[in-house]
Amino acid sequence: MNTLILRIPVAIILLTHSVFGMFNNGINDFGNLYLNQIGFAPFGVAIAWSIKLSHVIAAILLILNRYIKLASIVTIFVLIMGIIMVHFKEGWFVVGGGRNGVEYNFLLICVLIAIMFPNGFKKKVEN
């Protein structure tokens, strides 16, 4: 299966989610106003920037179709931590039945797994 139709949209999502925060102080705010407040001080801003830069690098790698598993694993880790630390307490729905829930991260994780394993989880048959 060609994963291009999944890789490009996920790359766009990761880039837009990251780049806007770089220019509107969102990353610094997340680091200072959330991460530092829940116990990551004084490293909250550095962690926030690391998260967003990992998204940018992963997006580039997805576009280039290089190091897909590494990029996906790092991104899935970030998404799972986002679920645990931010989204889980808000419930399932991002909008509609709630706000800021886990459904979007869940979908991205599933798509990244599909990108990592385009042929499913079958064992390779050696001849």
mmCIF file of the C-alpha atoms, coordinates in Angstrom:
data_MODEL
# 
_entry.id   MODEL 
# 
loop_
_atom_site.group_PDB 
_atom_site.id 
_atom_site.type_symbol 
_atom_site.label_atom_id 
_atom_site.label_alt_id 
_atom_site.label_comp_id 
_atom_site.label_asym_id 
_atom_site.label_entity_id 
_atom_site.label_seq_id 
_atom_site.pdbx_PDB_ins_code 
_atom_site.Cartn_x 
_atom_site.Cartn_y 
_atom_site.Cartn_z 
_atom_site.occupancy 
_atom_site.B_iso_or_equiv 
_atom_site.pdbx_formal_charge 
_atom_site.auth_seq_id 
_atom_site.auth_comp_id 
_atom_site.auth_asym_id 
_atom_site.auth_atom_id 
_atom_site.pdbx_PDB_model_num 
ATOM 1   C CA . MET A 1 1   ? 0.000   0.000   0.000  1.00 0.00 ? 1   MET A CA 1 
ATOM 2   C CA . ASN A 1 2   ? 1.300   3.423   -0.884 1.00 0.00 ? 2   ASN A CA 1 
ATOM 3   C CA . THR A 1 3   ? 1.221   5.540   2.262  1.00 0.00 ? 3   THR A CA 1 
ATOM 4   C CA . LEU A 1 4   ? 1.594   8.894   0.517  1.00 0.00 ? 4   LEU A CA 1 
ATOM 5   C CA . ILE A 1 5   ? -2.115  9.664   0.905  1.00 0.00 ? 5   ILE A CA 1 
ATOM 6   C CA . LEU A 1 6   ? -1.690  9.304   4.690  1.00 0.00 ? 6   LEU A CA 1 
ATOM 7   C CA . ARG A 1 7   ? 1.827   10.695  5.122  1.00 0.00 ? 7   ARG A CA 1 
ATOM 8   C CA . ILE A 1 8   ? 1.168   14.080  3.501  1.00 0.00 ? 8   ILE A CA 1 
ATOM 9   C CA . PRO A 1 9   ? -1.974  14.973  5.503  1.00 0.00 ? 9   PRO A CA 1 
ATOM 10  C CA . VAL A 1 10  ? -0.337  13.893  8.781  1.00 0.00 ? 10  VAL A CA 1 
ATOM 11  C CA . ALA A 1 11  ? 2.742   15.951  7.897  1.00 0.00 ? 11  ALA A CA 1 
ATOM 12  C CA . ILE A 1 12  ? 0.537   18.983  7.197  1.00 0.00 ? 12  ILE A CA 1 
ATOM 13  C CA . ILE A 1 13  ? -1.260  18.514  10.519 1.00 0.00 ? 13  ILE A CA 1 
ATOM 14  C CA . LEU A 1 14  ? 2.021   18.216  12.437 1.00 0.00 ? 14  LEU A CA 1 
ATOM 15  C CA . LEU A 1 15  ? 3.491   21.266  10.686 1.00 0.00 ? 15  LEU A CA 1 
ATOM 16  C CA . THR A 1 16  ? 0.490   23.512  11.136 1.00 0.00 ? 16  THR A CA 1 
ATOM 17  C CA . HIS A 1 17  ? 0.055   22.450  14.751 1.00 0.00 ? 17  HIS A CA 1 
ATOM 18  C CA . SER A 1 18  ? 3.690   23.340  15.416 1.00 0.00 ? 18  SER A CA 1 
ATOM 19  C CA . VAL A 1 19  ? 4.493   26.317  13.216 1.00 0.00 ? 19  VAL A CA 1 
ATOM 20  C CA . PHE A 1 20  ? 1.640   28.523  14.412 1.00 0.00 ? 20  PHE A CA 1 
ATOM 21  C CA . GLY A 1 21  ? 2.770   28.041  18.017 1.00 0.00 ? 21  GLY A CA 1 
ATOM 22  C CA . MET A 1 22  ? 6.249   29.175  17.049 1.00 0.00 ? 22  MET A CA 1 
ATOM 23  C CA . PHE A 1 23  ? 4.975   32.554  15.915 1.00 0.00 ? 23  PHE A CA 1 
ATOM 24  C CA . ASN A 1 24  ? 2.151   33.303  18.343 1.00 0.00 ? 24  ASN A CA 1 
ATOM 25  C CA . ASN A 1 25  ? 4.036   32.476  21.567 1.00 0.00 ? 25  ASN A CA 1 
ATOM 26  C CA . GLY A 1 26  ? 1.915   29.350  22.007 1.00 0.00 ? 26  GLY A CA 1 
ATOM 27  C CA . ILE A 1 27  ? 4.906   27.089  22.604 1.00 0.00 ? 27  ILE A CA 1 
ATOM 28  C CA . ASN A 1 28  ? 6.355   29.347  25.283 1.00 0.00 ? 28  ASN A CA 1 
ATOM 29  C CA . ASP A 1 29  ? 2.934   29.689  26.895 1.00 0.00 ? 29  ASP A CA 1 
ATOM 30  C CA . PHE A 1 30  ? 2.484   25.902  26.956 1.00 0.00 ? 30  PHE A CA 1 
ATOM 31  C CA . GLY A 1 31  ? 5.916   25.542  28.542 1.00 0.00 ? 31  GLY A CA 1 
ATOM 32  C CA . ASN A 1 32  ? 5.515   28.345  31.083 1.00 0.00 ? 32  ASN A CA 1 
ATOM 33  C CA . LEU A 1 33  ? 1.811   28.246  31.844 1.00 0.00 ? 33  LEU A CA 1 
ATOM 34  C CA . TYR A 1 34  ? 1.278   24.494  31.781 1.00 0.00 ? 34  TYR A CA 1 
ATOM 35  C CA . LEU A 1 35  ? 4.408   22.344  31.884 1.00 0.00 ? 35  LEU A CA 1 
ATOM 36  C CA . ASN A 1 36  ? 6.259   24.464  34.434 1.00 0.00 ? 36  ASN A CA 1 
ATOM 37  C CA . GLN A 1 37  ? 3.130   24.640  36.595 1.00 0.00 ? 37  GLN A CA 1 
ATOM 38  C CA . ILE A 1 38  ? 2.679   20.863  36.748 1.00 0.00 ? 38  ILE A CA 1 
ATOM 39  C CA . GLY A 1 39  ? 6.227   20.147  37.857 1.00 0.00 ? 39  GLY A CA 1 
ATOM 40  C CA . PHE A 1 40  ? 8.530   20.434  34.863 1.00 0.00 ? 40  PHE A CA 1 
ATOM 41  C CA . ALA A 1 41  ? 10.038  23.770  35.943 1.00 0.00 ? 41  ALA A CA 1 
ATOM 42  C CA . PRO A 1 42  ? 12.499  25.077  34.910 1.00 0.00 ? 42  PRO A CA 1 
ATOM 43  C CA . PHE A 1 43  ? 12.454  22.863  31.805 1.00 0.00 ? 43  PHE A CA 1 
ATOM 44  C CA . GLY A 1 44  ? 8.879   23.433  30.612 1.00 0.00 ? 44  GLY A CA 1 
ATOM 45  C CA . VAL A 1 45  ? 9.715   25.763  27.745 1.00 0.00 ? 45  VAL A CA 1 
ATOM 46  C CA . ALA A 1 46  ? 12.576  23.541  26.541 1.00 0.00 ? 46  ALA A CA 1 
ATOM 47  C CA . ILE A 1 47  ? 10.286  20.490  26.648 1.00 0.00 ? 47  ILE A CA 1 
ATOM 48  C CA . ALA A 1 48  ? 7.545   22.365  24.776 1.00 0.00 ? 48  ALA A CA 1 
ATOM 49  C CA . TRP A 1 49  ? 10.011  23.395  22.063 1.00 0.00 ? 49  TRP A CA 1 
ATOM 50  C CA . SER A 1 50  ? 11.381  19.852  21.871 1.00 0.00 ? 50  SER A CA 1 
ATOM 51  C CA . ILE A 1 51  ? 7.865   18.527  21.319 1.00 0.00 ? 51  ILE A CA 1 
ATOM 52  C CA . LYS A 1 52  ? 7.117   20.997  18.553 1.00 0.00 ? 52  LYS A CA 1 
ATOM 53  C CA . LEU A 1 53  ? 10.489  20.583  16.861 1.00 0.00 ? 53  LEU A CA 1 
ATOM 54  C CA . SER A 1 54  ? 9.990   16.804  16.936 1.00 0.00 ? 54  SER A CA 1 
ATOM 55  C CA . HIS A 1 55  ? 6.687   17.387  15.092 1.00 0.00 ? 55  HIS A CA 1 
ATOM 56  C CA . VAL A 1 56  ? 8.424   19.498  12.449 1.00 0.00 ? 56  VAL A CA 1 
ATOM 57  C CA . ILE A 1 57  ? 11.195  16.925  11.966 1.00 0.00 ? 57  ILE A CA 1 
ATOM 58  C CA . ALA A 1 58  ? 8.652   14.087  11.833 1.00 0.00 ? 58  ALA A CA 1 
ATOM 59  C CA . ALA A 1 59  ? 6.610   15.985  9.240  1.00 0.00 ? 59  ALA A CA 1 
ATOM 60  C CA . ILE A 1 60  ? 9.666   16.483  7.041  1.00 0.00 ? 60  ILE A CA 1 
ATOM 61  C CA . LEU A 1 61  ? 10.604  12.813  7.371  1.00 0.00 ? 61  LEU A CA 1 
ATOM 62  C CA . LEU A 1 62  ? 7.041   11.738  6.508  1.00 0.00 ? 62  LEU A CA 1 
ATOM 63  C CA . ILE A 1 63  ? 7.083   13.926  3.409  1.00 0.00 ? 63  ILE A CA 1 
ATOM 64  C CA . LEU A 1 64  ? 10.476  12.543  2.367  1.00 0.00 ? 64  LEU A CA 1 
ATOM 65  C CA . ASN A 1 65  ? 9.421   8.977   3.208  1.00 0.00 ? 65  ASN A CA 1 
ATOM 66  C CA . ARG A 1 66  ? 12.540  8.528   5.338  1.00 0.00 ? 66  ARG A CA 1 
ATOM 67  C CA . TYR A 1 67  ? 12.937  7.082   8.850  1.00 0.00 ? 67  TYR A CA 1 
ATOM 68  C CA . ILE A 1 68  ? 9.164   6.575   8.972  1.00 0.00 ? 68  ILE A CA 1 
ATOM 69  C CA . LYS A 1 69  ? 9.162   4.220   11.947 1.00 0.00 ? 69  LYS A CA 1 
ATOM 70  C CA . LEU A 1 70  ? 11.411  6.453   14.043 1.00 0.00 ? 70  LEU A CA 1 
ATOM 71  C CA . ALA A 1 71  ? 9.394   9.577   13.211 1.00 0.00 ? 71  ALA A CA 1 
ATOM 72  C CA . SER A 1 72  ? 6.153   7.739   13.935 1.00 0.00 ? 72  SER A CA 1 
ATOM 73  C CA . ILE A 1 73  ? 7.319   6.240   17.222 1.00 0.00 ? 73  ILE A CA 1 
ATOM 74  C CA . VAL A 1 74  ? 8.499   9.608   18.543 1.00 0.00 ? 74  VAL A CA 1 
ATOM 75  C CA . THR A 1 75  ? 5.272   11.278  17.446 1.00 0.00 ? 75  THR A CA 1 
ATOM 76  C CA . ILE A 1 76  ? 3.115   8.511   18.907 1.00 0.00 ? 76  ILE A CA 1 
ATOM 77  C CA . PHE A 1 77  ? 4.965   8.891   22.213 1.00 0.00 ? 77  PHE A CA 1 
ATOM 78  C CA . VAL A 1 78  ? 4.257   12.639  22.214 1.00 0.00 ? 78  VAL A CA 1 
ATOM 79  C CA . LEU A 1 79  ? 0.595   12.019  21.353 1.00 0.00 ? 79  LEU A CA 1 
ATOM 80  C CA . ILE A 1 80  ? 0.203   9.428   24.118 1.00 0.00 ? 80  ILE A CA 1 
ATOM 81  C CA . MET A 1 81  ? 1.769   11.798  26.636 1.00 0.00 ? 81  MET A CA 1 
ATOM 82  C CA . GLY A 1 82  ? -0.632  14.486  25.412 1.00 0.00 ? 82  GLY A CA 1 
ATOM 83  C CA . ILE A 1 83  ? -3.528  12.120  26.034 1.00 0.00 ? 83  ILE A CA 1 
ATOM 84  C CA . ILE A 1 84  ? -2.284  11.241  29.520 1.00 0.00 ? 84  ILE A CA 1 
ATOM 85  C CA . MET A 1 85  ? -1.393  14.771  30.618 1.00 0.00 ? 85  MET A CA 1 
ATOM 86  C CA . VAL A 1 86  ? -3.926  16.977  28.831 1.00 0.00 ? 86  VAL A CA 1 
ATOM 87  C CA . HIS A 1 87  ? -6.700  15.303  26.886 1.00 0.00 ? 87  HIS A CA 1 
ATOM 88  C CA . PHE A 1 88  ? -7.844  12.274  28.914 1.00 0.00 ? 88  PHE A CA 1 
ATOM 89  C CA . LYS A 1 89  ? -9.427  14.340  31.681 1.00 0.00 ? 89  LYS A CA 1 
ATOM 90  C CA . GLU A 1 90  ? -11.446 16.167  29.009 1.00 0.00 ? 90  GLU A CA 1 
ATOM 91  C CA . GLY A 1 91  ? -13.055 12.961  27.730 1.00 0.00 ? 91  GLY A CA 1 
ATOM 92  C CA . TRP A 1 92  ? -13.316 11.583  24.218 1.00 0.00 ? 92  TRP A CA 1 
ATOM 93  C CA . PHE A 1 93  ? -14.605 14.463  22.096 1.00 0.00 ? 93  PHE A CA 1 
ATOM 94  C CA . VAL A 1 94  ? -12.475 17.268  20.697 1.00 0.00 ? 94  VAL A CA 1 
ATOM 95  C CA . VAL A 1 95  ? -15.635 19.251  19.859 1.00 0.00 ? 95  VAL A CA 1 
ATOM 96  C CA . GLY A 1 96  ? -19.330 18.516  19.876 1.00 0.00 ? 96  GLY A CA 1 
ATOM 97  C CA . GLY A 1 97  ? -19.881 16.200  22.828 1.00 0.00 ? 97  GLY A CA 1 
ATOM 98  C CA . GLY A 1 98  ? -17.043 17.851  24.733 1.00 0.00 ? 98  GLY A CA 1 
ATOM 99  C CA . ARG A 1 99  ? -13.899 19.896  24.245 1.00 0.00 ? 99  ARG A CA 1 
ATOM 100 C CA . ASN A 1 100 ? -10.186 19.046  23.944 1.00 0.00 ? 100 ASN A CA 1 
ATOM 101 C CA . GLY A 1 101 ? -10.676 15.276  24.303 1.00 0.00 ? 101 GLY A CA 1 
ATOM 102 C CA . VAL A 1 102 ? -8.578  12.353  23.098 1.00 0.00 ? 102 VAL A CA 1 
ATOM 103 C CA . GLU A 1 103 ? -10.271 11.451  19.791 1.00 0.00 ? 103 GLU A CA 1 
ATOM 104 C CA . TYR A 1 104 ? -7.938  13.470  17.553 1.00 0.00 ? 104 TYR A CA 1 
ATOM 105 C CA . ASN A 1 105 ? -4.753  12.083  19.114 1.00 0.00 ? 105 ASN A CA 1 
ATOM 106 C CA . PHE A 1 106 ? -6.259  8.582   18.953 1.00 0.00 ? 106 PHE A CA 1 
ATOM 107 C CA . LEU A 1 107 ? -6.896  8.970   15.229 1.00 0.00 ? 107 LEU A CA 1 
ATOM 108 C CA . LEU A 1 108 ? -3.391  10.307  14.564 1.00 0.00 ? 108 LEU A CA 1 
ATOM 109 C CA . ILE A 1 109 ? -1.866  7.389   16.486 1.00 0.00 ? 109 ILE A CA 1 
ATOM 110 C CA . CYS A 1 110 ? -3.889  4.898   14.412 1.00 0.00 ? 110 CYS A CA 1 
ATOM 111 C CA . VAL A 1 111 ? -2.875  6.598   11.150 1.00 0.00 ? 111 VAL A CA 1 
ATOM 112 C CA . LEU A 1 112 ? 0.800   6.633   12.172 1.00 0.00 ? 112 LEU A CA 1 
ATOM 113 C CA . ILE A 1 113 ? 0.612   2.916   12.965 1.00 0.00 ? 113 ILE A CA 1 
ATOM 114 C CA . ALA A 1 114 ? -0.959  2.320   9.531  1.00 0.00 ? 114 ALA A CA 1 
ATOM 115 C CA . ILE A 1 115 ? 1.894   4.304   7.949  1.00 0.00 ? 115 ILE A CA 1 
ATOM 116 C CA . MET A 1 116 ? 4.498   2.306   9.889  1.00 0.00 ? 116 MET A CA 1 
ATOM 117 C CA . PHE A 1 117 ? 2.957   -1.030  8.930  1.00 0.00 ? 117 PHE A CA 1 
ATOM 118 C CA . PRO A 1 118 ? 1.387   -0.578  5.475  1.00 0.00 ? 118 PRO A CA 1 
ATOM 119 C CA . ASN A 1 119 ? 1.098   -4.355  5.021  1.00 0.00 ? 119 ASN A CA 1 
ATOM 120 C CA . GLY A 1 120 ? -0.334  -5.013  8.466  1.00 0.00 ? 120 GLY A CA 1 
ATOM 121 C CA . PHE A 1 121 ? 1.416   -7.001  11.150 1.00 0.00 ? 121 PHE A CA 1 
ATOM 122 C CA . LYS A 1 122 ? 2.079   -10.106 9.072  1.00 0.00 ? 122 LYS A CA 1 
ATOM 123 C CA . LYS A 1 123 ? 5.343   -11.936 9.515  1.00 0.00 ? 123 LYS A CA 1 
ATOM 124 C CA . LYS A 1 124 ? 7.554   -11.987 6.454  1.00 0.00 ? 124 LYS A CA 1 
ATOM 125 C CA . VAL A 1 125 ? 7.589   -15.327 4.739  1.00 0.00 ? 125 VAL A CA 1 
ATOM 126 C CA . GLU A 1 126 ? 11.071  -16.312 3.676  1.00 0.00 ? 126 GLU A CA 1 
ATOM 127 C CA . ASN A 1 127 ? 11.525  -18.530 0.627  1.00 0.00 ? 127 ASN A CA 1 
# 
